[in-house]
Amino acid sequence: MIAEFYARIFFRNSVNGGYVVPLESKERLVEQIRTGDELEVHLDEGYLVNKTSGKRHELRPLGDVLPIIEAGGIFSYAKQAGMLK
């Protein structure tokens, strides 16, 4: 999911629960992306490409929550890190 910003509580709940990856754009995209456009997200490099228009859009870095997202949520991350049995 990509938005301009998220309320911090929604952002953390999304990350901790492993429900969605809450990506934030550096610019307002609602006027630049249309229903039916094909998008390609480059998570490691921090950008998305609208393959329909050819435009590239920068995303804000996920920072220290990336390992939690990659693990599938906070409980999976804690198990992998040896914090839970």
C-alpha positions as CSV (number, residue, x, y, z in Angstrom):
1,M,0.0,0.0,0.0
2,I,1.4,3.4,-0.9
3,A,0.2,6.7,0.5
4,E,1.6,10.2,1.1
5,F,1.6,9.5,4.9
6,Y,0.0,7.3,7.5
7,A,-1.0,7.9,11.1
8,R,1.8,6.4,13.2
9,I,-0.6,4.0,14.9
10,F,-1.7,2.6,11.6
11,F,1.9,2.4,10.3
12,R,3.1,0.5,13.4
13,N,0.0,-1.8,13.5
14,S,0.5,-2.7,9.8
15,V,4.2,-3.5,10.3
16,N,3.7,-5.3,13.6
17,G,0.9,-7.4,12.3
18,G,2.5,-8.1,9.0
19,Y,-0.7,-7.1,7.2
20,V,0.6,-4.7,4.6
21,V,3.8,-2.9,3.8
22,P,3.0,0.8,4.5
23,L,5.1,2.6,1.9
24,E,5.1,6.4,1.9
25,S,5.7,8.4,-1.3
26,K,7.8,11.6,-1.3
27,E,5.2,13.3,-3.5
28,R,1.4,13.3,-4.0
29,L,0.6,10.5,-6.4
30,V,-3.2,10.7,-6.6
31,E,-3.0,12.9,-9.7
32,Q,-0.3,10.9,-11.4
33,I,-1.5,7.3,-11.1
34,R,-4.8,6.1,-12.4
35,T,-6.9,2.9,-11.9
36,G,-5.5,0.3,-14.3
37,D,-2.0,1.6,-14.3
38,E,0.7,-1.1,-13.9
39,L,3.0,-0.3,-11.1
40,E,6.3,-1.9,-10.1
41,V,7.7,-1.4,-6.6
42,H,11.4,-1.6,-6.0
43,L,11.4,-2.0,-2.2
44,D,15.2,-2.2,-1.7
45,E,16.0,0.8,-3.9
46,G,13.1,2.8,-2.6
47,Y,11.1,3.8,-5.7
48,L,8.1,2.7,-7.8
49,V,7.7,2.8,-11.5
50,N,4.4,3.5,-13.3
51,K,5.0,1.1,-16.2
52,T,2.0,2.6,-18.0
53,S,3.4,6.2,-18.0
54,G,7.1,5.3,-17.6
55,K,7.4,7.7,-14.6
56,R,9.5,6.9,-11.6
57,H,8.4,8.0,-8.1
58,E,10.6,8.0,-5.0
59,L,9.5,6.3,-1.8
60,R,10.5,7.1,1.8
61,P,12.8,4.6,3.4
62,L,11.2,2.0,5.7
63,G,14.1,2.3,8.1
64,D,14.3,0.0,11.1
65,V,10.9,-1.7,10.4
66,L,12.2,-3.5,7.3
67,P,13.4,-6.6,9.2
68,I,10.0,-6.9,10.9
69,I,8.2,-6.6,7.6
70,E,10.5,-9.2,6.0
71,A,9.9,-11.6,8.9
72,G,6.1,-11.3,8.4
73,G,5.3,-9.3,11.6
74,I,6.6,-8.6,15.1
75,F,5.9,-12.1,16.5
76,S,7.7,-13.9,13.6
77,Y,10.6,-11.4,13.9
78,A,10.8,-12.0,17.7
79,K,10.9,-15.8,17.1
80,Q,13.6,-15.5,14.5
81,A,15.6,-13.2,16.7
82,G,15.4,-15.7,19.6
83,M,13.2,-13.4,21.8
84,L,10.3,-15.9,21.9
85,K,10.3,-19.7,22.0
